[in-house]
Amino acid sequence: MKKRFRNLPSYIVLSLWSLIIICIIGWVLISSFKTNLAIYQDPWAFPEKLLSENYVSAWSTMKMSSYFMNSVVIVFSAIIISLIVSSMMAHALTRFEYKFRKPILSLMIFSISVPTQLLLIPLYAQLLFVRMVNTKIGLILVYSALWLPFTIFVLTGFFRTIPKEMEESAVMDGCGEYRIFLQIMIPLVQPGLICICVFNFVSMWNEYMLALVLASKQSLRTIALGMYALRDSMMYSSNWGGLFAAIIIMLIPAAIIFVTLQKYLIQGLTAGALKG
């Protein structure tokens, strides 16, 4: 009972914060089905009739379909590349003994603290040199590289906890390194892989600054850039219902991923806490 009362302030703060977020998202969702006139007359009232035209307008007229698909291609490609590379590097950094292993891991951890703003000019110069500015491939490679250190840092905590006896038993049974990695290590760290995928997806999906500098071409805009462009265009068109519909479209993928992978996300967070 003492422990419960001691944690009561935290529960109250978290509950209030959750309630605020739910109310904001609920208001945006309700407003996305209303006309501009209804929004101006009473922004807090429920719509008399659900207006789906706002979503049609946001998807086609406001070019949310193009922004959405650009983000899907760029973000999922970057996640797959970073996950493949980071899982192999985390395995090598934790399961093998070799020279410079600890300095490499320390360098990876140190690179997490480097502000992205300091990297904008060097990244732009490098992409300009290889002619990848304003290309999807260039932005995919940048996302993969910049999210790599954090992904490796998280996955090393999971790989470290796997008993070496399992590897030794697999070697005695005739398994090679690739088979051990793919059939033993990867299934055991699956909660960590899913957990880091969710975190990387949310951060890449909402990323704005790198996309603005490295892929500012209108046909390559990500959904974050598209939302800012729509916000500015509201000064002239005042299609607030369409803007709220665009916000909901932007939130749908993250909501689906969290609902679908909620069980694995909690397992990964819990396992990471126990491993720490």
N, C-alpha and C positions, 0 to 999 in steps of 0.2 A: 504493500500500500504506500509506503514511504517513497518507493521508486516511482510509482505512478504519479503521485502528487508532485514529485520533483520534476517530472517530465511534462506536467500539465501546461506550463507556460509555452513550451515548444509546440505542443499539440494545438493550443489555441491560436498561436501565430500562424502555423501552417494551415489550419482550417480557415482562418480569415483570408489568408493569401489565396488559397484554392478557391474560396467563394468569390473573391474579386475577379480572378481570372475567368471563372465560369460565367460570371455575369457579363463581363466584357465580350467574351466569345459569343454568348447567347444573344446579346444586343446586336452584334455585328451580323449574326446569322439571321435574326428577325428582320433587320434593316435591309438585308440583301434581297428580300422578297417584296419590298415596298417600292412604291413610286417616289420620285423626288418630292412631289407635292405632299405625300403622306409623311415623309421624313421631316419636312419643314413644319408641317402642321402640328404633329405630335411625335417626336422622335422615340418616345418610350412606349407607344401603343403597339399592339399586335396588328398585323395587316389584316384587312377585311378579306382579301383574296391573295393567295400566294402567287407572286408574279415571277414566273420562270424566265421571262424575257431578259431580266438582268444578267442571268448566267449566259444566255445565248449571246448577248451583247459583249460581255466580258471575254468570252471564249473566242469569238470571231472578230467583232468590230475592234475591240481593244487589243487584239493579237495576243491574248493570253495563251492560246494554243501553241504559238511559236515559242514564246518564252518558256512555257511548261515543258515542251519537248526538248528544248535546248538544255534545260536544267536536268532533265531525266538522263539524257545521254551523257552529259559532262559529269554529273555527280556519281552515277552508278559506275561509269567507267573508271573514275578516279578511285572509288571505294574498292573495286575489284583489284585494281593494280596495287594500291597501297596494302591491301589485305594479303595478297599473295607474297609481295616482297617482304612485308613486315613479319609475317608468320615464319618465313624461312630465316630471316635475320634473327628474330627472337629465339628461334630454336638453336641456331648456331651460337648465339651469344650466351646461352644458358646451359647447353648440353655438352659443349666441347671446351677443352682447355687448350689455349694457344696464346702466342705472344700478342700483346696489344688488345686483348679481349676487353679488359676493364677500361682502358682509355677510350676505346671505341664506344662502349656503352655510356661512359661519362660524357663523351662528346654529343651523343644522341640526346641525353637528358639536358645538357646545357643548351642545345639548339632550340628546345621548347621555349626557353625564356627570351629568345630573340624576337623583338617586335616585328610584326609583318611590315609595318611602315618603312623600316630600314631596308627591306629587301625589294621594295617596289622598283627602284631605279636599276639595281643590278639585274633583276629578273627581266625587266623590260628590255634592257640592253642585250641580254643573252637571247631572248626570244626574237628580238629584231635582227640579231646576227644570223640566226638560223631560219629567218623568215617565217616565224610562227606567231607573230603578233596578229591579233584578230583571227585566230583559228581555234577550233574546238580542241584539236590535239594539243596545242600549246597550253591552253587552260587546264586540260586534263592532266598533263604532265606536272604543271605547277601545283595543282591541288594534291596530286599523289605524293609529290616530294615534300610539301610543307606539312601534310598530315602524317607523314611517315614516322617522325621521331616520337610523337605522342602515342601512336599505335604500337610501336615497338616497346615503348616504356610500359604500357599496360599489359601487353602480351607476355613480356618477360616474367612478370609476377605470376602468371598462370603456368608457364613452362617450368619455372623453378620448383614448383610444388609436386611435379610428377616424379615419383620415386625412380631412381636409376635402375632399381632391380627389374622394373618392367622392360627397360631397354635391354638389359643383360639377358633376360629370359627370351626376348624376341631374337636376339643375336644367336643364342644357343639353338633356337628353333630354325635358324637359317635365314632370318629376315635381313635384308640390306637396309642401308640408311634411308633410302627413299621410301621403302615400304614401311619402315618404323615411323617415319614422319607422317605419311599419308594415312595409314591405317591405325596407328596407335596414338600419336601425339595430337593430331588434328581433332579426332573425336573427343579426347579428354579435355581439350581447351575450347570446346564448342561454345560454352556459355560466355567465355571471354571474347571470342570472335564475334558473336552476335551482339554483345554489349557494346563493343567498340564500333561495330558497324552502325548501330543506332546513333551513337554520339557523333560519329563522323558525318553521317547523313544529315543530321540536324544542322551542324555547323557549316557544312558545304552548301546545303540547300538555301541557307539564309545569308551566305557570304556575299558581300557587296563590293568591297574596295578592290580586290584583285580582279574581279570581273569587269569593273568599271575601267581600270587602267589597261588591262591586257586584252580585253575583248569588248570594246566599246561599240563596235559595229552593230547597227540596229538588228540585222538578221541573226546576230550571235548573242543577243541579250539573254541573260538568265532571268529567272522569275523574280529575283530580288531587284535587278535593274529595271525590269518591266514594271514592278510595283511603284518604284520611285518615279518612273516616267508617267505612269497613270495618275499618280498623285499630283504631279505638276500640271498635267492636262486638265485636271478637274477645275483649275482656275478659270478655264475658258468654257468647258462643256457642262460642268456641274452635274455630271451623271453619278451622283453619290450611290445610288442603288447598284450600278454596275461596278463601282469601286469596291463596295462591300462584298459583292459576289466574287470579285477577283481575289479579295483577301481570303474568303472561304476556300476558293480553288487552291490557293497557295497552301492553306493549312491541311487540306485533305490528305496528301501523301504522308505527312508526318503523323497525323492522327491514325491512319491505317496501320502504319508501321508500329507505332506504340501499342495499339490495341492487339495487333497480331502477335507481336514479339514480347508482350508484356511479361509473360511467364519466364522467358529466357533472359530478359533484361534483369529481372529481379534476381534470378539465379546467378547471373554474372556479377551483379553488384554485391550480393551476399557472399559469393565465393571470393570475390576480390577483397572484401573486408576481412574475411577469415584468413585469407592468405597473407594480408598485411600484418 
